[in-house]
Amino acid sequence: MQDNGWNDFEIGAMLRSFDGAVSDIANTQQEDRAYSSSNSFTASVADWRIEKPVFNKDFCIDCQFCWIYCPDISIIARDKKMVGIDYDHCKGCGICVEVCPTNPKSLLMFIERADEDKALTEWPSKEEK
């Protein structure tokens, strides 16, 4: 692919997500895919995030709502189980927290510089209804 800046592309130009032939992409882990240089997966886009989601596996029911609704594919799941967050691509939108159905939520937003281990100690307890 020619190394153009965003302003150099023709209107309607097609940017390919992957280099080379793509087969069985759904069963290839994100980190093993041959992303093209025009794909945002190859760049960190989290520099301006002011809040980040923190994951508490003790409350997760592996419903996969966070994975389904994340607009940036920042939820890392293996074998239909949530295992973490890709902070290089998470923009801090909080959609994952909004769709989490657990009580308390297994994902909560904390300030960007928050220590994750400390955040886990501050997790709320179950709310009685």
Summary of the structure (lengths in Angstrom):
residues: 129
radius of gyration: 17.5
end to end distance: 56.8
largest distance: 58.5
contacts: 271
relative contact order: 0.18
helix: 22%
strand: 16%
